[in-house]
Amino acid sequence: MAFRSLLFILVVVALAWIQPGSCQDDLADQFLPGPYETQTVVFDKDDILAIDHNIYVYGPLAAGNFPIIYFSSSLAGNVPATAYKVLLEHIASHGYVVVCPAKLNWPGTEYEAQWLIDLHNWVESNLLINLINMGFDAELKIDFATEFVMGHSAGNHVMCEYLKATCGNVQGFIMMSPVDGVDELGIIKKFCIEPPSQVSFNIPTLVIPAGLDSVPGIAPPKGLTAPCAPEELSNRRFYDGMIGPTWMVNATGYGHADLLEPGLVDLVDELKYCAFHEGGDPDEVYRRFLGGSVVSFAKGIMGECNLLQNLEDSANIPVDTRIEMKGMEDDCPVGSCEN
Ligand SMILES: *[C@@H]1O[C@H](CO)[C@@H](O)[C@H](O)[C@H]1NC(C)=O
């Protein structure tokens, strides 16, 4: 009997020890690759009459019902999704299907939301069966009711226009180094946000500036001296323009293009005019920080509220950050969108 009670006490003590520890691990785990193996497939617009964009999909190779994230890349979707491989695989490995439309037609008509509405319709009717045919798990499901939109750079302008047109089932908006205007230099004037006005849609939003977004490259080629993300067209314009609960987690030491895969020859021109991170943690840490922030936000507003600590407490975050928040009526904002 004494032995049994001792055992019982030991178990209770052990559990008490494990509990807080595992919670911390849970926070740190978001910045590491997730539990699922992933696969990437590409749909070619020339093979499918109903779509006018190529679509890259990163998804988990597993049975389950996984939320969907639409991602618009830099230059309004003109940078291919493969340029964001580590980041997008990171997100997919945590149980998300990431859909990345791409079309080389810059500047084009990407800032009118209709094409994305059409693409959504194709995705909701056809994506799952095609993924299964292309080698994903036969028991894969896509949770179309839990949808997120995400962008990098001017890709956020596209998503911002989309949310003006429709909320659909979107639960949250994730912006990495957002830039407004048709081109990054602001030559063509067409904006999603007109300060000091705010947008019409109310949605939980995560803005992740790179601290060097508005710093021009060190050796601008051909006299090009504008930064990749001019201050007045970028991060704070979007943060101020949102009306819902909004976090801004500024990765102070990194530059506008540091999240891209290294060695992308066709992006060299773009890279040359963005200031970039030097010394200290390598860019791999930055990509994991971004992936971890995205999944902490997406899970956090869909019920795992404790993960929002990864957006709110810089002690949890693997790179140096400056954090701002607004519009929080309670500690646990919940995914939703009203227009
Ligand atoms: C982000 O941090 C950098 C470095 O501290 C700063 O220069 C920049 O203005 C910040 N960005 C925003 C949007 O606050």
The ligand as an SDF file (V2000), in Angstrom:
LIG
                    3D

 14 14  0  0  0  0  0  0  0  0999 V2000
   10.8930   47.4550  -37.9390 C   0  0  0  0  0  0  0  0  0  0  0  0
   12.0920   47.5580  -37.2430 O   0  0  0  0  0  0  0  0  0  0  0  0
   13.0950   48.3410  -37.9070 C   0  0  0  0  0  0  0  0  0  0  0  0
   14.3680   48.2330  -37.0970 C   0  0  0  0  0  0  0  0  0  0  0  0
   14.1620   48.5730  -35.7540 O   0  0  0  0  0  0  0  0  0  0  0  0
   12.6020   49.7730  -38.0670 C   0  0  0  0  0  0  0  0  0  0  0  0
   13.5700   50.5560  -38.7370 O   0  0  0  0  0  0  0  0  0  0  0  0
   11.2990   49.7410  -38.8700 C   0  0  0  0  0  0  0  0  0  0  0  0
   10.7700   51.0280  -38.9940 O   0  0  0  0  0  0  0  0  0  0  0  0
   10.2910   48.8360  -38.1960 C   0  0  0  0  0  0  0  0  0  0  0  0
    9.1050   48.7150  -39.0390 N   0  0  0  0  0  0  0  0  0  0  0  0
    7.8880   49.0740  -38.6260 C   0  0  0  0  0  0  0  0  0  0  0  0
    6.7920   48.8950  -39.6080 C   0  0  0  0  0  0  0  0  0  0  0  0
    7.6530   49.5120  -37.5270 O   0  0  0  0  0  0  0  0  0  0  0  0
  1  2  1  0
  1 10  1  0
  2  3  1  0
  3  4  1  0
  3  6  1  0
  4  5  1  0
  6  7  1  0
  6  8  1  0
  8  9  1  0
  8 10  1  0
 10 11  1  0
 11 12  1  0
 12 13  1  0
 12 14  2  0
M  END
$$$$
